[in-house]
Amino acid sequence: MIDTLAMARARFPGLPNSLDALCRRFEIDLSARTSHNALLDCRLLAEVYVELTGGRQRGLSLTLDAGSQPSAVYTHTGPRVPRPVVPTATELAAHRDFMARLKDPLWSLS
């Protein structure tokens, strides 16, 4: 079980954290919410949860490059600025050590 209200309070201390307030803050469409509807509230809360945990990767799509290899392409279309995650040398070494302990890994660093 995950308490999204606790997550919202930690992320936005002192601000209103009702479902309506969070939907407005994350620009989630509330037009269908004319009265209380548990199923609709669950759907809206699922969208709020995605935003609370880092958000959708708008514009991320898989394409084929010239060599017909799938690759992720990010086209910035929203207000968020993508932050690249670059592992440090220490993290890469730790990953290699971890991978060496696995039997028949599905992936490995090249």
C-alpha positions, 0 to 999 in steps of 0.5 A: 500500500502506498500513501499518496497523501504522505508523498504529496505532503512531503513534496509540497509541504504547506500546500493543498494536497487534495485530489483536485489540487494535485490534478490542477498542479500536475495539469491532469484533466478534471473535466469528467469529475462533476461528482464523486465517482470512485472509479474516476478518482482511482484513475485520476489518482493513478495519474497523480501517482505517476507525477509524484514518482517522477512523471511521464516521459513525454516525448519518449518513443522508440525508433529504428536508427540507420542500422535498424537497431531500436533506440530511445529518442527523447523529444522535449515537448512539455514543461519538464527538462530531462536530466541525464543520469550518468553513472560514476566510475565507482557505480559502473565498477559496482555494477560490473561486480554485481553482474559478475555474480549473476548466472547467465545475465540477460544483459551486461555492460559492453 
